[in-house]
């Protein structure tokens, strides 16, 4: 158990765990207060009516009405305390759950580009959107409830043992034995169904991501039934495992109810035969035993429920631990001096992680400030990989990249990237207006925005779009054409001055006349910057100072 607690502390961090612990402590204290209110039943009811002679001597100065008032006040105080504890517990658990998910999201989004290459985005989304919250619902909340419920059960049993030793030992031992046997039998099925649920959640995320991200291809290729069938299979697996878990936690309750019925039947038969296994004579004693039983039996079942939830939720802990182990350590950020002269690539080779294929092999070249370099070659020779290396997204397998003679390392990545702007081959647009997609929340003047919209021939499109009721680009830019999306990406890159501009197929989806006009304006706007341009456009190659031809050898 201590090992599991240490694993939770390592997973959530000491600060977060200390907040959980404080709430767990509140729950335990509330349970003790609740036990005190139950224990007060016997002396208070002893003072009422014909049982007043059995009341404690210190209680003799109070009337029956006062005794009932005290009992009612204790009950209301306990109720108020429980209500407050429920609010505090719910607030902390929910806030810590979403805070944990946010920390996880931040950690993942800051992972190196190579890490994202190796991890499926659907698996990442399942971890952030499902697992991060489920670990709260199926581990941390049940753990807190378990501490509170066990405290209450043992405290109430101590009270009952004080008044009724033999019945308490008999009943509690029987109930504990039944629950222990059921938990032992269900141990493996609970774990198996928990793992099935995790797999089903991940599968549903993957299928929905792939289907909706490529809905055009899905429709044209008539793949709807394929995705629906696979999604239905995962949903069915999720439903079956959830059903099994529900049955597992309800089964002991049915067994316990049967046991209570049997005990009650034997008690009644014993009374009719003038035989009593346990003698509970007075009304106060019966009231105490009844109230305690009303608390104990449901609470005993809830102890089992939360133990079962903990067991079914524990595979999430293991999954998240393994996920965190796969994260790459973030190196300290190093300052990268401003580019003044040139970028040098020396003996650069690169292979993607887990692949024996060498994408780039022993590449050497220099790029000087003010130059426009076209990077050409057939598909698959490493053009995009090369610009990812220069941008600091990837690290060379061999060789070095130097900025004015200084070797560029992983620690320089974030600071180096502040000096460059990038126009990707497949731009990502957000469901915002064109202007918002260009600026992306950056600081800019109205003049800068107007200039870049004019440079990329977007002024008329923006004016037309703002007249429409729904003037957003749509999800992933679905409301725009390929050429419009490309021009927005160029405008995004050119909004602010930079030392180096990396443009990946900037003229794709543009007609030759418009492409030529835009690129002339782009080059003229930043004559002292480096332009690295991946292209298959011969007209654009002619506008560049040099061409770097990559081959498969």
N, C-alpha and C positions, 0 to 999 in steps of 0.2 A: 504493500500500500504506500509506504514512504517513497518507494522508487517511482510510483505513478505520480505522486504529488510533485516530486522533483522534476519529472518530465513535463508536467503542466506548468511549473514555474519557469522552466527553460523555454517553453513554447510561448507563453504570454508575457514573460518579463516580470521582474520582481515588483515593479510599481503597480502593474495591472493586477497581479496576484494579491498584493496587499489590500487592494480595494475589494476584491472578491472575499478575502478572508474576513474583513471587517463586517461585510454583510452576512457571512456565515455565522459570525459571532453574534450578531444581532438576532439571527434566527434561533440560535441556541438559547439565548437569554429569554426570548419570547416564549420558547417552549418551557423553560423553567418557571416563568411567571404563570403560564397556563396550568402547569402542574400544581402550583401553589393554590390557584383558584379551585382546582379539583379537590385538593387535600382539605380545603376549608369547608367542604360540604359536610363532612362528618361532624365536626364540633358545632357548626352552625345549626344543622338539623337536629342535633342532639338536644339543643336548647328549646326546640319547638314541641309543644304539646306534651304528651305523656312520657317523652324521652328526656326531659330536662334534667332528670336526676343523673343521667350518664354524661352530662356535659362537663367539660373541664371547669375547675374551680375559678380560674381567671376569667371565665365567660359569664359567671353568675350575675354580675352587676348589670348585664344587658337584658332587655325585654325580647320577646319573640319577634315583634315587629322590627326592632333594631337589628336582630340577627338576620332577618330576611333582607333588610336594607343593605347590610354589609355584604351579604351574598350577591345581591343584585349589582352593587357597586363594583365588587371584584370581577363579576362577569363582564360588565360594561367596560371596565378598565382594560381587562384582557382583550376584549373585542377591539377596542380602539388601538391598543398596542399592536395587535395582529394586523389590523388594517394599515397602520403606518409601516410596519415591517414589509407587508406585501408590496406597497408602493415603492419603498426604497429598494427592495430586492429587484422588482421588475425594472425600475429605472436604471439601476446599475447594470444588470445583466444585458439589457437591450443596448445601452450606450456602449458598454465594453465590447459587445459583439460587433457592432458597426464600426467601432474604433479599431478593433482587431482587423476587420475587413479592409478598412482604409489604410492601415499600416501595411497590410499585405499588398494592397493595390500599389501603394507608393514604392514598396520594395521591388515589386515585379516590374513596374514601368521604368525603374531606374536600372534594371539589369542590362548588361552589355547586349549589343545587337546580336552577337553570336549566340547568346543564351536563348533568345527568342527564336532563332533558327531551329534549335533543337527541341523546342517544346510546342506542342499543338495548342493553338489559341483557345480551342474549345475546352481543353483540360484546364487551362489557366482560368477561364471564365467559371468553370465548375468549382474550382477551389475558392475563388473570390466570392461568387454569388451564392453558392450552396454550402460548401464545407465550412467556410469561416463563420457562418451563422448557425449551421447545424451543430457545430462543436459547442456552442453556447447552449442550444436547446437540448442536446442529448448528453452533454458531459457536465458543463459548469452549473447549469440550473439544477439538474438531478443531484449533483454533488452537494449543493447548498441545501436542497430539500432533505437529502439523506441525513446530513448532519443535524438539522433541526428535528427531523422525525425520530431519529435514533435517540437524541437527547430527550425528547418528550416520552418516547416509549419506555426507556429505562427509568426515567424519573417517576412516571406513573406506576410502573411495576414496583418501584421501591415503596411508594405510598401504599399500594395494595398489599405488598408483602408485610408491611408494618401492621396492617389490620387483619389480613387473611393470608398467612404464610403458605399453608398447604394448597389451597385453590390456585393461588398465584403461580406457585412453582409448577403445578400440574398443567394448567392451561397454557402458560407461556412456553414451557418446554415442548408441549405438543405442537403449538403453532409454529415455533421456530424450527422444529424438526421437519414439519410439512413443507415450509417455505424453502428450507435448505435443500431438501431432496428434489423439489421441483426445479430450483435454480440450477442444481447440479445436472439434472437431466436435460435442461434447456440450454445449457452453457454453449455447446457447439452450434445448435440451430440458430441461436440468437446472433452469434458472431457471423455465421454464414450468410444470414439474411441481411445483416448490416453491410457486408461487403457487396452483396448483390445490389443493394440500394445505391451505394456509391458508384458502382459500375453503370447502373441504369441512368443515374443523373448525368454522368459524364457523357454517356452515349447520346442522350437526348440533346445536350448542349451541342455536341459535334454535329448531329444530324440537322438541327435547326439552323446552325451557323452556315453549314455548307449549302443547304437548300435555299435559304433566303438570300445569301450572298451571290448565288448564281442562278437566280430565279429565271432569267431569260433562257439560259441553257437548259434548265430543268423543263421548262414549258416546251421549248422547241424540240427537245430530245425525248419528250414524253416519259420523263422520269418521275412524274408525280407519284405513281403507285409504288414505285421502288422505295422512295423516301417515306411515304405513308406507312408502308408495311414494316419497314425497319423501325420507324418511330413508334408504331403500335406495339411491336415486340418489346422494345425497351420500356414502354409505358406499362405493358402487361407484367413485365418482370418487376417493375417498381410497385405495382399494385399488389402483386402476390407477396412480395417480401414485406410490404407494409401491413397487409392483412395478417400474415403470420406473426409479426411482432405484436399486433393488437391482441391476437388470441393468446400469445405467450403471457402477456401481462394481466389478462383477465382470467386465465385458467385457475390460478391459485385462489382467487376470490370465490369461485364456484366451489372449489374443494373446501375452503374454509366455511362457507355457508352450510355446506352439507355436514361438516364436523359440528358446527354450532347446533344444528338441528338434532343431531344424534345425541349430543351432550344434554340438550334441553329435554329430549324424549326420555333419556335414562333418568334424568333428575326428577321428572314428573312421575315416572314409574316407581322410582325409589320412594317418593313422598307418599304415593298411594299404598305402598307396601310398608310404610312406617320405617323406611330406611333412607338416610341422607348421607351421601358421600362427604359433603361439606355442609357445615351448619353455618348459615348466615341469618341470624335471628331478627335483628331490629330493623326498623325502617331506615334510620340513618345509614346503617351498614349496607342495606340493600340499595339505597340511593347512591351511595359512594361507588359500590361495585357496578351498578348500572351505568352511571355517568362515565366512570373510568373505562368500562367496556365499550361504550359508544365511541370513545376516543381511540381506544387501543386497536380495535379490530379494523376500522378503516385506515388508521395510521400504520398498522402492521402491513396491510396490503400495499399502502403507498410506499413503504420501505422497499418492498419487493419490486414494485413498479419502477422505482428510481434506480434500484440495483440493476434491473433488466435494461433500463435506458442507458445506464452507464456502460454496461457490457456491450450493448449494441452501438453505442457512440464511440467506444474506444478505438475501433479501426480508423476513425477519423483522425484521432490523435497520431496514430502511426503513420497515416497517409500524409498529414501535414508535417510531421517530423521529417519524413523522407523528402518531401517537397522542399523544405527549408535547407536540407543537406545539399540539394541540387542547385541551390542559388549560388551565384558567384560572389566572392568577396569584393566589395567596392574599394578600389584603391584610392588613396588620398589624391585629391585634385591638385595638379601642378599648374603653375602659371606658364602660359605660352606667349612669348614675345610677339609683337605685331610683325606680320610678314612684310619685309622690305625689298628683298631681292629675288629669291627663287625658291622653288620646291624641287628637291632632288630625290629620285628613287634609285636605290643602289641594290642590285642583285635581288630584286623582289621576287619571291615565290609564295604561292598560297594554295593550300588545300583546305576544303571545308571539313569541319570536325566529323570524324567517323568515316571519311571518304579517302580512298587511296588515290583518287584522281587529282592530279595537279592542274589547277585552273590557270595559274600564271607561273611561268618558270623563268627565273633569272632575268628579270626585266630591269632595264636601266634607261632613264631619261631625265632631263632637266626642263623645268618650265620657269620662265622669267616673268617678272611683273610686267603687265601690259600686253602679254601674249594671249592669242586665241588659239587653242589647240583642239583639233578635231580628233576624236578617238573612234576609229572605224574597224571593221572586221565582221566576219559572219557571226551569226547567232551562236552563243554558247562558248565563245573564246575567252570570256572574262572581262568584257568592257564594263559592265555594271559592278563587277567585283573590284575592278581597279579603282573606280571612283569611290566605292565604299571604303577601300583602304586609305585613299587620300583624305577622305572625310573623317577618318578616325573611328568609323563604325566597326571595322575589322582590323585585326592585327596581323602583320605578315607572318607566314610560317618561317620564312628566312628573309634576310636582307633588312634594310633600314629605309625609312622615309625621313628626310631631313628638311627642316625649315630654316633657311639661312644658315646652314651648317649645324643646327641643333637637332639631335635625333628626336623624332616624335615617338613618344611612348604612350601606353594606355592612360597614364595619369594626366597627360596633356589633353585628352580627348574632349572634355567638356569645354575647356577654355579655348582650344583650337577651333571648335565648331562655332564659336561666337564670331569668328572672322570670316565665315563662309555662308553662302546661301545656296539652296539646293532646289532644283526643279526635277521631280522624279518622273520616270517613264509613265507610271500609272498614278496620277495624283489622287489624293484622298480629299474629297470635299465633304463639308458638314452641312447639316440641314439648317443653314443660315442664309442671309442675303449674300449677294455677290461681294459687296463691300466688306462684310464681316468675314467672308471666306478669304479675302485678300489680306486683311489686316490681322486677323486671328488675335485680336485684343492687344496688339502691340501699340506702343506710343508712336504717333505720327501726326503730321500736320495735314490740314485739308488740302494744301497745295501739293504735298507729296503724294497723297492718294489720287488727286485729280491728274497729276502728271503721269503716274504709273498706269492709270486707267486709259489715258489717252495713248500712252506708249504701246499698250497691248490691244488697242482698238476695242475697248470694253465700255466706253462712255455711253454710247447709244443703247447698249444692252442694259446697263444699269438704270438709265432713265426709263426705259420701257418696262423693266421689271418692277420698279418702285410704284408704277401706276396700277399694278395688279394687286388684288386682295391678298393672295398668297404669293409672296415674292421671294420665297426661299429656293435654294438650289435643289432641295429634296434630299432624300437619303442617298449618300454617296454620289450626289450630283445627278440624280436621275432626271431632273427637270431640264437638264442642259445637254447640249450636243458634245461630242468628243472634242471638237475644236474649241468650243467655249470653255470646257474644263481645262484644256491645255493652256489657253491664254490666261485663265485665272491663276494657274500654277506659276506661270512666268511672272505675272504681276506680283504674286506673293513673294517670289524670290527677289524681284527688283525694287520692292518698296523701300528698302533701306540699303545704303551703300555697304559694300563688303570688299574684302581683299581678294576673294576668290569666289567665282560663281561656277557651280557644277550643274550642267543642264543635260538631262538624259532624254534624248529624242525630243527636243523642244518643238520641232516643226511637224511632228506626226499629227495627223488629223487636221492639218492646215493646208489650204490650197497654196500653190507655189508663190503666187503674187503676194498674198497676205503674209506668208511665212517670211519672205524676203524683206518686206517692209518692216515687220516687227523686229527681226534680228538686226537689221541695220540700225534701228532706233535703240535697241538694247546695247549694241556695241558702242554707239556714239554716246550713250548716257554715262558709261563707266570706262573711259579710255585707259585708265591706269590700273585696272583690275585684271586678274587672270581669269580667263574663261576656259573651262574644260568641258567639251561638248561631245557627248556620245551621239553619233548620228549615222544614218544611212543615206542622208540627203546630200547628193553631190554638189548642189548649188550652195549649200551651207558650208561644205568642206572648202569650197573655193574662197569663201569669205574669211577663212581662218589663216593664221600665219604658218602653222605647221599641221601635219596630219600624222598621227601615231597609228600605224596599221598593225593590228593584232592578228596573229594566225594561230592555227591549232597546234603548231609546233613551237 
